[in-house]
Amino acid sequence: MPRAKNPEATPPAKRTPRRRSTDVEPDTPVEAPSFMDPQQRAGLIARAAYFRALNRGFAPGNELADWLAAEVEVDAELLQGTVESNSA
């Protein structure tokens, strides 16, 4: 047999969803990164890695470190908008 509803009972309060710590505050300005062709990006990274190797005298064994550092450098410049694309 179904239970009768209590007309005097108050309905349970609705819960508001929790904000995640990754949520962006509405007042925080978010700048969109500059996107470019992946081949152009790879070319910029290769050039930056080359100059890193040149500065250390092309000593073997640091190629991966040069490449990864060049990726960080190029991506930071792309996000700041300081790299100009050569596409016409």
Secondary structure, 3 states (H helix, E strand, C coil): CCCCCCCCCCCCCCCCCCCCCCCCCCCCCCCCCCCCCHHHHHHHHHHHHHHHHHHCCCCCCCHHHHHHHHHHHHHHHHHHCCCCCCCC
